[in-house]
Amino acid sequence: MKAGQRVRLRAASPIAKRDEMPTEAVGTVLCSYRVRARAGAPEKVDVKFTGNTVMWGVAAEEFETVEESHCTA
């Protein structure tokens, strides 16, 4: 994933259930990175949703990309 990309949580994501985030909520990737100190570490992303909601350091696999034509935010 890359900065500026539009994403939403996957419907099956435990984060969506834990944080009570609606699966239709679309956010923007602020940055994408890997923690190199850990071998095999997954890609992490910081994602900003509408309002002041930001998810920091979430595994990129928890999100799916959204085509611009499907964005409502």
N, C-alpha and C positions, 0 to 999 in steps of 0.2 A: 504494500500500500504506500501511497505517497501523500505528501501534504496537499491539501485542497480537495482531495478525493471525497466524494459523498458516500456515506455508509450508514448502515443500520445494524442493530444487533440481530443475530440469527435467532429465529423463533425458539430453537431448542437450547439457547444459551442459558446456563444457570445464572449468569449475571443479570439477565433480563428479569428473571423471577426474583432474585435476591434484592435487587435495587428497585423493583416495581417500575421498571422503565418500559413504556409501551413499545412493542416490537415494530410499530410503524413509524416511530420517531427517527428522523433522519438527522445525522450530524456530519460535521466536516472534520477530516483528519488534520490535526495541527502539526504532528510530526510522527515519524516512524523510526524505530531504532531497535538495536539488539544490545543486551547487556553482555559484553564480551568477556567479562570475568567468569561467566558460567558457560562451560562447553555445551553446545547444543541448545542454548537458550532460544526460545521462540521469539519471533518478531513481536514487538510491543508497539502500541499506538496510543496517542493521546487524542481524544475526540471531543469536540465541543458541540453541544446540542443547543437548541434555542434557550433563551434565558441565560442563566449563569451555570448551567449544568455542564461539567467537564468530567470525563472519565480519563483518569491518568494511568498509564502503564498497563493497559488491558491487552491480553494476547490478541493479535490481529485475527486469529482464527475464530474469534467470537463474533466477528463482523462480516457482513457481506456488502459488496459494492452496490450502489444504486445508480442506475442510468439517470442522466439529467432530466429526461422526459418524465420520470416518475417522482421527481422531487416536488414537494409541496411547500417546503420551508424556505 
